[in-house]
Amino acid sequence: MKEEAVRLSKWVRLCGVSEAPSPGNVIEAEVEGVALCVANVNGELSALDNICPHRNGPLGQGWLEGETVVCPWHSWMFHAKTGISEYPSNECVKVFPIRVEGEDVLVQIE
């Protein structure tokens, strides 16, 4: 019987609450070698893969339009909570669970 590798997820500190982006903004962050785009949509934080699948643009250097993160290079748009692209369709980026504990913002990575 072949054993399957089990990938464990863990919560790690992303930043302090005071370092998180203010509502309507995005920032770039890196945790344990994982590049993230952190977005604040109406006071609610989300974390996405920072690399746009189009030309590897840095999503965390982009901006928010409503609930979507816009890539600064070619304006591809990804929903901050789902990672699903609004333009173009059928594209997506990974979304990482995020939570606030006290003064820390934590993200769940593999």
N, CA, C and O atoms as CSV, one atom per row, in Angstrom:
chain,resi,resn,atom,element,x,y,z
A,1,MET,N,N,0.844,-1.178,0.000
A,1,MET,CA,C,0.000,0.000,0.000
A,1,MET,C,C,0.887,1.238,0.000
A,1,MET,O,O,1.784,1.369,0.833
A,2,LYS,N,N,0.634,2.133,-0.926
A,2,LYS,CA,C,1.432,3.349,-1.065
A,2,LYS,C,C,0.953,4.402,-0.067
A,2,LYS,O,O,-0.243,4.672,0.048
A,3,GLU,N,N,1.919,4.993,0.657
A,3,GLU,CA,C,1.565,6.039,1.612
A,3,GLU,C,C,1.480,7.377,0.891
A,3,GLU,O,O,2.297,7.682,0.022
A,4,GLU,N,N,0.492,8.160,1.259
A,4,GLU,CA,C,0.348,9.491,0.685
A,4,GLU,C,C,0.938,10.505,1.644
A,4,GLU,O,O,0.778,10.396,2.860
A,5,ALA,N,N,1.617,11.486,1.091
A,5,ALA,CA,C,2.194,12.552,1.912
A,5,ALA,C,C,1.062,13.439,2.430
A,5,ALA,O,O,0.148,13.805,1.691
A,6,VAL,N,N,1.143,13.761,3.673
A,6,VAL,CA,C,0.153,14.634,4.288
A,6,VAL,C,C,0.763,16.027,4.414
A,6,VAL,O,O,1.810,16.196,5.040
A,7,ARG,N,N,0.117,17.009,3.827
A,7,ARG,CA,C,0.598,18.378,3.905
A,7,ARG,C,C,-0.140,19.079,5.042
A,7,ARG,O,O,-1.367,19.187,5.032
A,8,LEU,N,N,0.604,19.538,5.991
A,8,LEU,CA,C,0.014,20.211,7.134
A,8,LEU,C,C,0.000,21.713,6.905
A,8,LEU,O,O,0.965,22.278,6.389
A,9,SER,N,N,-1.068,22.342,7.280
A,9,SER,CA,C,-1.173,23.790,7.214
A,9,SER,C,C,-0.887,24.347,8.585
A,9,SER,O,O,-1.187,23.719,9.600
A,10,LYS,N,N,-0.304,25.530,8.610
A,10,LYS,CA,C,-0.038,26.160,9.896
A,10,LYS,C,C,-0.321,27.646,9.807
A,10,LYS,O,O,-0.206,28.262,8.747
A,11,TRP,N,N,-0.690,28.199,10.936
A,11,TRP,CA,C,-0.936,29.625,11.033
A,11,TRP,C,C,0.363,30.304,11.437
A,11,TRP,O,O,1.009,29.898,12.403
A,12,VAL,N,N,0.745,31.339,10.697
A,12,VAL,CA,C,1.960,32.092,11.003
A,12,VAL,C,C,1.637,33.580,11.001
A,12,VAL,O,O,0.681,34.029,10.368
A,13,ARG,N,N,2.461,34.332,11.728
A,13,ARG,CA,C,2.259,35.775,11.814
A,13,ARG,C,C,2.608,36.418,10.473
A,13,ARG,O,O,3.696,36.212,9.935
A,14,LEU,N,N,1.681,37.187,9.952
A,14,LEU,CA,C,1.875,37.910,8.705
A,14,LEU,C,C,2.389,39.320,8.983
A,14,LEU,O,O,3.349,39.778,8.364
A,15,CYS,N,N,1.734,39.996,9.923
A,15,CYS,CA,C,2.121,41.356,10.294
A,15,CYS,C,C,1.335,41.758,11.529
A,15,CYS,O,O,0.461,41.022,11.987
A,16,GLY,N,N,1.647,42.918,12.059
A,16,GLY,CA,C,0.853,43.474,13.136
A,16,GLY,C,C,-0.385,44.146,12.551
A,16,GLY,O,O,-0.385,44.540,11.385
A,17,VAL,N,N,-1.420,44.276,13.340
A,17,VAL,CA,C,-2.643,44.932,12.887
A,17,VAL,C,C,-2.328,46.337,12.379
A,17,VAL,O,O,-2.896,46.783,11.381
A,18,SER,N,N,-1.430,47.026,13.061
A,18,SER,CA,C,-1.083,48.396,12.662
A,18,SER,C,C,-0.306,48.442,11.349
A,18,SER,O,O,-0.231,49.498,10.720
A,19,GLU,N,N,0.275,47.315,10.920
A,19,GLU,CA,C,1.034,47.251,9.670
A,19,GLU,C,C,0.182,46.803,8.484
A,19,GLU,O,O,0.618,46.893,7.336
A,20,ALA,N,N,-1.022,46.325,8.759
A,20,ALA,CA,C,-1.917,45.848,7.705
A,20,ALA,C,C,-2.375,47.032,6.855
A,20,ALA,O,O,-2.381,48.169,7.328
A,21,PRO,N,N,-2.756,46.773,5.609
A,21,PRO,CA,C,-3.219,47.886,4.771
A,21,PRO,C,C,-4.500,48.493,5.319
A,21,PRO,O,O,-5.331,47.805,5.912
A,22,SER,N,N,-4.643,49.786,5.109
A,22,SER,CA,C,-5.871,50.468,5.514
A,22,SER,C,C,-6.976,50.120,4.515
A,22,SER,O,O,-6.690,49.658,3.410
A,23,PRO,N,N,-8.238,50.339,4.899
A,23,PRO,CA,C,-9.341,50.005,3.983
A,23,PRO,C,C,-9.150,50.638,2.607
A,23,PRO,O,O,-8.803,51.812,2.481
A,24,GLY,N,N,-9.389,49.815,1.576
A,24,GLY,CA,C,-9.260,50.279,0.204
A,24,GLY,C,C,-7.860,50.157,-0.373
A,24,GLY,O,O,-7.604,50.624,-1.483
A,25,ASN,N,N,-6.940,49.525,0.378
A,25,ASN,CA,C,-5.551,49.417,-0.071
A,25,ASN,C,C,-5.052,47.983,-0.066
A,25,ASN,O,O,-5.651,47.100,0.547
A,26,VAL,N,N,-3.932,47.768,-0.770
A,26,VAL,CA,C,-3.239,46.488,-0.806
A,26,VAL,C,C,-1.764,46.721,-0.511
A,26,VAL,O,O,-1.235,47.809,-0.741
A,27,ILE,N,N,-1.101,45.673,0.006
A,27,ILE,CA,C,0.340,45.711,0.226
A,27,ILE,C,C,0.935,44.364,-0.172
A,27,ILE,O,O,0.222,43.371,-0.314
A,28,GLU,N,N,2.244,44.350,-0.347
A,28,GLU,CA,C,2.972,43.109,-0.564
A,28,GLU,C,C,3.526,42.645,0.768
A,28,GLU,O,O,3.900,43.464,1.607
A,29,ALA,N,N,3.582,41.345,0.967
A,29,ALA,CA,C,4.167,40.759,2.175
A,29,ALA,C,C,4.773,39.414,1.803
A,29,ALA,O,O,4.421,38.824,0.781
A,30,GLU,N,N,5.680,38.938,2.634
A,30,GLU,CA,C,6.265,37.617,2.428
A,30,GLU,C,C,6.332,36.908,3.762
A,30,GLU,O,O,6.774,37.476,4.761
A,31,VAL,N,N,5.887,35.656,3.770
A,31,VAL,CA,C,5.909,34.830,4.969
A,31,VAL,C,C,6.496,33.479,4.590
A,31,VAL,O,O,5.966,32.781,3.726
A,32,GLU,N,N,7.584,33.122,5.238
A,32,GLU,CA,C,8.237,31.840,5.018
A,32,GLU,C,C,8.410,31.523,3.535
A,32,GLU,O,O,8.156,30.403,3.091
A,33,GLY,N,N,8.846,32.531,2.776
A,33,GLY,CA,C,9.116,32.352,1.361
A,33,GLY,C,C,7.907,32.415,0.453
A,33,GLY,O,O,8.037,32.220,-0.756
A,34,VAL,N,N,6.727,32.683,1.008
A,34,VAL,CA,C,5.507,32.786,0.218
A,34,VAL,C,C,5.186,34.269,0.028
A,34,VAL,O,O,4.965,34.993,0.999
A,35,ALA,N,N,5.163,34.715,-1.232
A,35,ALA,CA,C,4.845,36.106,-1.553
A,35,ALA,C,C,3.332,36.289,-1.565
A,35,ALA,O,O,2.613,35.560,-2.249
A,36,LEU,N,N,2.860,37.269,-0.802
A,36,LEU,CA,C,1.427,37.500,-0.646
A,36,LEU,C,C,1.033,38.917,-1.018
A,36,LEU,O,O,1.821,39.855,-0.898
A,37,CYS,N,N,-0.192,39.049,-1.468
A,37,CYS,CA,C,-0.855,40.334,-1.625
A,37,CYS,C,C,-1.891,40.389,-0.505
A,37,CYS,O,O,-2.763,39.524,-0.423
A,38,VAL,N,N,-1.799,41.391,0.346
A,38,VAL,CA,C,-2.751,41.547,1.444
A,38,VAL,C,C,-3.669,42.714,1.090
A,38,VAL,O,O,-3.199,43.825,0.845
A,39,ALA,N,N,-4.963,42.464,1.063
A,39,ALA,CA,C,-5.953,43.465,0.679
A,39,ALA,C,C,-6.885,43.757,1.848
A,39,ALA,O,O,-7.193,42.877,2.651
A,40,ASN,N,N,-7.327,45.007,1.927
A,40,ASN,CA,C,-8.298,45.408,2.938
A,40,ASN,C,C,-9.525,45.942,2.213
A,40,ASN,O,O,-9.530,47.062,1.701
A,41,VAL,N,N,-10.571,45.107,2.183
A,41,VAL,CA,C,-11.825,45.486,1.535
A,41,VAL,C,C,-12.821,45.851,2.622
A,41,VAL,O,O,-13.337,44.981,3.324
A,42,ASN,N,N,-13.085,47.137,2.755
A,42,ASN,CA,C,-14.055,47.635,3.740
A,42,ASN,C,C,-13.756,47.146,5.158
A,42,ASN,O,O,-14.674,46.802,5.902
A,43,GLY,N,N,-12.473,47.116,5.532
A,43,GLY,CA,C,-12.081,46.711,6.877
A,43,GLY,C,C,-11.862,45.217,7.055
A,43,GLY,O,O,-11.490,44.781,8.144
A,44,GLU,N,N,-12.084,44.424,6.017
A,44,GLU,CA,C,-11.880,42.981,6.096
A,44,GLU,C,C,-10.644,42.595,5.286
A,44,GLU,O,O,-10.552,42.883,4.093
A,45,LEU,N,N,-9.696,41.938,5.956
A,45,LEU,CA,C,-8.439,41.565,5.314
A,45,LEU,C,C,-8.554,40.256,4.557
A,45,LEU,O,O,-9.303,39.360,4.945
A,46,SER,N,N,-7.803,40.159,3.473
A,46,SER,CA,C,-7.670,38.898,2.740
A,46,SER,C,C,-6.242,38.804,2.219
A,46,SER,O,O,-5.560,39.815,2.051
A,47,ALA,N,N,-5.800,37.573,1.967
A,47,ALA,CA,C,-4.444,37.328,1.467
A,47,ALA,C,C,-4.517,36.455,0.226
A,47,ALA,O,O,-5.158,35.404,0.229
A,48,LEU,N,N,-3.856,36.899,-0.829
A,48,LEU,CA,C,-3.824,36.180,-2.101
A,48,LEU,C,C,-2.371,35.960,-2.500
A,48,LEU,O,O,-1.459,36.616,-1.998
A,49,ASP,N,N,-2.186,35.020,-3.414
A,49,ASP,CA,C,-0.879,34.864,-4.040
A,49,ASP,C,C,-0.529,36.207,-4.668
A,49,ASP,O,O,-1.374,36.828,-5.312
A,50,ASN,N,N,0.706,36.659,-4.486
A,50,ASN,CA,C,1.101,37.976,-4.982
A,50,ASN,C,C,1.435,37.983,-6.470
A,50,ASN,O,O,1.635,39.052,-7.049
A,51,ILE,N,N,1.499,36.818,-7.095
A,51,ILE,CA,C,1.939,36.735,-8.482
A,51,ILE,C,C,0.756,36.570,-9.433
A,51,ILE,O,O,0.026,35.581,-9.365
A,52,CYS,N,N,0.575,37.542,-10.313
A,52,CYS,CA,C,-0.467,37.467,-11.334
A,52,CYS,C,C,-0.088,36.387,-12.343
A,52,CYS,O,O,1.061,36.340,-12.783
A,53,PRO,N,N,-1.033,35.512,-12.722
A,53,PRO,CA,C,-0.709,34.434,-13.656
A,53,PRO,C,C,-0.440,34.911,-15.086
A,53,PRO,O,O,0.022,34.128,-15.915
A,54,HIS,N,N,-0.716,36.154,-15.380
A,54,HIS,CA,C,-0.508,36.649,-16.737
A,54,HIS,C,C,0.970,36.809,-17.069
A,54,HIS,O,O,1.488,36.103,-17.934
A,55,ARG,N,N,1.647,37.719,-16.398
A,55,ARG,CA,C,3.068,37.981,-16.657
A,55,ARG,C,C,3.852,38.114,-15.358
A,55,ARG,O,O,4.887,38.778,-15.305
A,56,ASN,N,N,3.335,37.466,-14.305
A,56,ASN,CA,C,3.977,37.471,-12.980
A,56,ASN,C,C,4.029,38.858,-12.350
A,56,ASN,O,O,4.950,39.168,-11.594
A,57,GLY,N,N,3.053,39.677,-12.658
A,57,GLY,CA,C,2.976,41.008,-12.060
A,57,GLY,C,C,2.726,40.923,-10.567
A,57,GLY,O,O,2.097,39.972,-10.103
A,58,PRO,N,N,3.212,41.910,-9.794
A,58,PRO,CA,C,3.057,41.924,-8.336
A,58,PRO,C,C,1.706,42.512,-7.918
A,58,PRO,O,O,1.540,43.732,-7.901
A,59,LEU,N,N,0.748,41.656,-7.586
A,59,LEU,CA,C,-0.594,42.126,-7.237
A,59,LEU,C,C,-0.576,43.109,-6.067
A,59,LEU,O,O,-1.386,44.035,-6.023
A,60,GLY,N,N,0.334,42.914,-5.130
A,60,GLY,CA,C,0.411,43.792,-3.961
A,60,GLY,C,C,0.876,45.206,-4.278
A,60,GLY,O,O,0.859,46.075,-3.407
A,61,GLN,N,N,1.293,45.443,-5.522
A,61,GLN,CA,C,1.635,46.793,-5.957
A,61,GLN,C,C,0.489,47.408,-6.761
A,61,GLN,O,O,0.594,48.520,-7.278
A,62,GLY,N,N,-0.600,46.654,-6.850
A,62,GLY,CA,C,-1.765,47.128,-7.592
A,62,GLY,C,C,-2.689,47.953,-6.713
A,62,GLY,O,O,-2.233,48.660,-5.814
A,63,TRP,N,N,-3.989,47.863,-6.971
A,63,TRP,CA,C,-4.977,48.626,-6.229
A,63,TRP,C,C,-6.282,47.853,-6.179
A,63,TRP,O,O,-6.459,46.842,-6.860
A,64,LEU,N,N,-7.190,48.354,-5.356
A,64,LEU,CA,C,-8.520,47.751,-5.243
A,64,LEU,C,C,-9.531,48.543,-6.050
A,64,LEU,O,O,-9.517,49.774,-6.061
A,65,GLU,N,N,-10.404,47.815,-6.723
A,65,GLU,CA,C,-11.597,48.389,-7.330
A,65,GLU,C,C,-12.757,47.576,-6.786
A,65,GLU,O,O,-12.985,46.443,-7.210
A,66,GLY,N,N,-13.486,48.156,-5.850
A,66,GLY,CA,C,-14.537,47.408,-5.165
A,66,GLY,C,C,-13.911,46.281,-4.374
A,66,GLY,O,O,-13.104,46.521,-3.476
A,67,GLU,N,N,-14.280,45.041,-4.703
A,67,GLU,CA,C,-13.744,43.871,-3.999
A,67,GLU,C,C,-12.694,43.138,-4.822
A,67,GLU,O,O,-12.367,41.991,-4.518
A,68,THR,N,N,-12.160,43.780,-5.859
A,68,THR,CA,C,-11.171,43.126,-6.701
A,68,THR,C,C,-9.811,43.811,-6.611
A,68,THR,O,O,-9.708,45.034,-6.523
A,69,VAL,N,N,-8.764,42.971,-6.636
A,69,VAL,CA,C,-7.389,43.456,-6.698
A,69,VAL,C,C,-7.034,43.557,-8.178
A,69,VAL,O,O,-7.250,42.618,-8.945
A,70,VAL,N,N,-6.490,44.703,-8.570
A,70,VAL,CA,C,-6.130,44.935,-9.961
A,70,VAL,C,C,-4.612,44.876,-10.089
A,70,VAL,O,O,-3.891,45.575,-9.377
A,71,CYS,N,N,-4.135,44.032,-11.008
A,71,CYS,CA,C,-2.702,43.919,-11.257
A,71,CYS,C,C,-2.199,45.225,-11.879
A,71,CYS,O,O,-2.820,45.741,-12.808
A,72,PRO,N,N,-1.085,45.765,-11.378
A,72,PRO,CA,C,-0.591,47.043,-11.898
A,72,PRO,C,C,0.009,46.949,-13.300
A,72,PRO,O,O,0.200,47.977,-13.950
A,73,TRP,N,N,0.307,45.763,-13.771
A,73,TRP,CA,C,0.969,45.642,-15.077
A,73,TRP,C,C,-0.001,45.651,-16.248
A,73,TRP,O,O,0.212,46.382,-17.216
A,74,HIS,N,N,-1.065,44.854,-16.180
A,74,HIS,CA,C,-1.972,44.746,-17.326
A,74,HIS,C,C,-3.443,44.722,-16.915
A,74,HIS,O,O,-4.308,44.333,-17.701
A,75,SER,N,N,-3.717,45.134,-15.698
A,75,SER,CA,C,-5.093,45.315,-15.195
A,75,SER,C,C,-5.934,44.050,-15.100
A,75,SER,O,O,-7.162,44.126,-15.151
A,76,TRP,N,N,-5.290,42.873,-14.960
A,76,TRP,CA,C,-6.079,41.684,-14.661
A,76,TRP,C,C,-6.661,41.872,-13.267
A,76,TRP,O,O,-6.014,42.467,-12.405
A,77,MET,N,N,-7.871,41.374,-13.031
A,77,MET,CA,C,-8.591,41.630,-11.788
A,77,MET,C,C,-8.970,40.326,-11.090
A,77,MET,O,O,-9.474,39.398,-11.724
A,78,PHE,N,N,-8.723,40.260,-9.766
A,78,PHE,CA,C,-8.999,39.056,-8.981
A,78,PHE,C,C,-9.802,39.422,-7.741
A,78,PHE,O,O,-9.453,40.352,-7.013
A,79,HIS,N,N,-10.891,38.673,-7.507
A,79,HIS,CA,C,-11.712,38.925,-6.323
A,79,HIS,C,C,-10.874,38.660,-5.074
A,79,HIS,O,O,-10.230,37.617,-4.965
A,80,ALA,N,N,-10.884,39.592,-4.144
A,80,ALA,CA,C,-10.028,39.508,-2.958
A,80,ALA,C,C,-10.338,38.310,-2.071
A,80,ALA,O,O,-9.442,37.813,-1.390
A,81,LYS,N,N,-11.556,37.842,-2.057
A,81,LYS,CA,C,-11.928,36.708,-1.191
A,81,LYS,C,C,-11.830,35.353,-1.882
A,81,LYS,O,O,-11.514,34.354,-1.235
A,82,THR,N,N,-12.094,35.302,-3.177
A,82,THR,CA,C,-12.123,34.016,-3.875
A,82,THR,C,C,-10.893,33.780,-4.757
A,82,THR,O,O,-10.559,32.635,-5.063
A,83,GLY,N,N,-10.227,34.850,-5.159
A,83,GLY,CA,C,-9.097,34.736,-6.076
A,83,GLY,C,C,-9.500,34.538,-7.519
A,83,GLY,O,O,-8.640,34.440,-8.394
A,84,ILE,N,N,-10.795,34.477,-7.784
A,84,ILE,CA,C,-11.289,34.249,-9.141
A,84,ILE,C,C,-11.207,35.550,-9.939
A,84,ILE,O,O,-11.551,36.625,-9.450
A,85,SER,N,N,-10.744,35.418,-11.174
A,85,SER,CA,C,-10.568,36.575,-12.037
A,85,SER,C,C,-11.894,37.062,-12.591
A,85,SER,O,O,-12.744,36.278,-13.012
A,86,GLU,N,N,-12.046,38.384,-12.578
A,86,GLU,CA,C,-13.200,38.982,-13.232
A,86,GLU,C,C,-12.842,39.331,-14.670
A,86,GLU,O,O,-13.695,39.304,-15.558
A,87,TYR,N,N,-11.591,39.654,-14.886
A,87,TYR,CA,C,-11.057,39.853,-16.233
A,87,TYR,C,C,-9.609,39.427,-16.229
A,87,TYR,O,O,-8.821,39.948,-15.439
A,88,PRO,N,N,-9.242,38.519,-17.065
A,88,PRO,CA,C,-10.097,37.726,-17.945
A,88,PRO,C,C,-10.740,36.578,-17.168
A,88,PRO,O,O,-10.294,36.228,-16.076
A,89,SER,N,N,-11.780,36.006,-17.738
A,89,SER,CA,C,-12.460,34.893,-17.071
A,89,SER,C,C,-11.579,33.645,-17.122
A,89,SER,O,O,-10.642,33.564,-17.916
A,90,ASN,N,N,-11.892,32.685,-16.275
A,90,ASN,CA,C,-11.209,31.390,-16.199
A,90,ASN,C,C,-9.782,31.461,-15.676
A,90,ASN,O,O,-9.005,30.537,-15.914
A,91,GLU,N,N,-9.414,32.509,-14.981
A,91,GLU,CA,C,-8.115,32.611,-14.328
A,91,GLU,C,C,-8.365,32.767,-12.832
A,91,GLU,O,O,-9.452,33.167,-12.413
A,92,CYS,N,N,-7.351,32.447,-12.030
A,92,CYS,CA,C,-7.490,32.637,-10.587
A,92,CYS,C,C,-6.115,32.645,-9.937
A,92,CYS,O,O,-5.125,32.212,-10.528
A,93,VAL,N,N,-6.075,33.142,-8.715
A,93,VAL,CA,C,-4.888,33.069,-7.872
A,93,VAL,C,C,-5.304,32.421,-6.560
A,93,VAL,O,O,-6.475,32.451,-6.182
A,94,LYS,N,N,-4.347,31.845,-5.881
A,94,LYS,CA,C,-4.623,31.169,-4.615
A,94,LYS,C,C,-4.964,32.195,-3.543
A,94,LYS,O,O,-4.378,33.276,-3.488
A,95,VAL,N,N,-5.922,31.839,-2.694
A,95,VAL,CA,C,-6.311,32.659,-1.544
A,95,VAL,C,C,-5.905,31.908,-0.289
A,95,VAL,O,O,-6.090,30.694,-0.196
A,96,PHE,N,N,-5.353,32.626,0.670
A,96,PHE,CA,C,-4.895,32.036,1.927
A,96,PHE,C,C,-5.803,32.499,3.058
A,96,PHE,O,O,-6.110,33.687,3.152
A,97,PRO,N,N,-6.243,31.569,3.927
A,97,PRO,CA,C,-7.046,31.978,5.087
A,97,PRO,C,C,-6.262,32.967,5.945
A,97,PRO,O,O,-5.048,32.843,6.109
A,98,ILE,N,N,-6.966,33.934,6.480
A,98,ILE,CA,C,-6.334,34.984,7.286
A,98,ILE,C,C,-7.232,35.282,8.479
A,98,ILE,O,O,-8.456,35.204,8.376
A,99,ARG,N,N,-6.623,35.622,9.607
A,99,ARG,CA,C,-7.407,35.979,10.792
A,99,ARG,C,C,-6.583,36.929,11.660
A,99,ARG,O,O,-5.362,37.014,11.535
A,100,VAL,N,N,-7.279,37.631,12.533
A,100,VAL,CA,C,-6.642,38.553,13.465
A,100,VAL,C,C,-6.761,37.965,14.859
A,100,VAL,O,O,-7.846,37.574,15.289
A,101,GLU,N,N,-5.627,37.905,15.568
A,101,GLU,CA,C,-5.601,37.457,16.965
A,101,GLU,C,C,-4.863,38.523,17.761
A,101,GLU,O,O,-3.651,38.693,17.628
A,102,GLY,N,N,-5.611,39.233,18.587
A,102,GLY,CA,C,-5.005,40.316,19.353
A,102,GLY,C,C,-4.455,41.382,18.426
A,102,GLY,O,O,-5.198,41.964,17.635
A,103,GLU,N,N,-3.160,41.643,18.517
A,103,GLU,CA,C,-2.507,42.650,17.683
A,103,GLU,C,C,-1.791,42.044,16.472
A,103,GLU,O,O,-1.057,42.743,15.774
A,104,ASP,N,N,-2.001,40.742,16.219
A,104,ASP,CA,C,-1.330,40.061,15.119
A,104,ASP,C,C,-2.312,39.638,14.031
A,104,ASP,O,O,-3.436,39.223,14.311
A,105,VAL,N,N,-1.861,39.752,12.790
A,105,VAL,CA,C,-2.578,39.216,11.657
A,105,VAL,C,C,-1.882,37.919,11.285
A,105,VAL,O,O,-0.680,37.913,11.020
A,106,LEU,N,N,-2.628,36.817,11.264
A,106,LEU,CA,C,-2.084,35.508,10.966
A,106,LEU,C,C,-2.599,35.019,9.613
A,106,LEU,O,O,-3.714,35.339,9.201
A,107,VAL,N,N,-1.761,34.238,8.935
A,107,VAL,CA,C,-2.147,33.653,7.661
A,107,VAL,C,C,-1.854,32.164,7.728
A,107,VAL,O,O,-0.884,31.737,8.355
A,108,GLN,N,N,-2.703,31.380,7.076
A,108,GLN,CA,C,-2.511,29.919,7.063
A,108,GLN,C,C,-1.821,29.535,5.766
A,108,GLN,O,O,-2.352,29.742,4.675
A,109,ILE,N,N,-0.620,28.968,5.906
A,109,ILE,CA,C,0.133,28.532,4.729
A,109,ILE,C,C,0.465,27.050,4.870
A,109,ILE,O,O,0.400,26.488,5.963
A,110,GLU,N,N,0.818,26.435,3.759
A,110,GLU,CA,C,1.175,25.018,3.756
A,110,GLU,C,C,2.657,24.879,4.009
A,110,GLU,O,O,3.175,23.762,4.048
